[in-house]
Amino acid sequence: MTSKSSATDSAFPTADMKQKAVTAGLLKSKLWWVTAACVLMALILTWQSLPESGPTITIQVPKGHNLEAGDVLRHRGIDVGVVESVSRTPELDVIQTRVVLQPKAETLCRVDSRFWIVRPL
């Protein structure tokens, strides 16, 4: 009896190893779902915060009267656009301005519309 017990005591136990898929663990973790939801929310908020812009129109005026980029275009006292750039035509006789209108001001875009610059004296 002693010979049998000494033979089994001297043998090391063996373990059965099973490989577990790493991706299955990532999908089951709730932390990854929270991270994905936060990234999705950040993308949505960034998209919504981008300013909307309407059509870009070109206005030609005979004199610039100190007009510069960033000035506001108003219609009946309401801001409807922003001056994007001010330049001279190649003939140097007319000042050309590019104005980006707000989306709701698209109805102001008509051929032969008249614009003028209002500055305090």
Secondary structure, DSSP 8 states (H G I E B T S, - for coil): -HHHHHHHHHS----------HHHHHHH-HHHHHHHHHHHHHHHHHHHHS-----EEEEEES--TT--TT-EEEETTEEEEEEEEEEE-TTSSSEEEEEEE-GGGGGG--TT---------
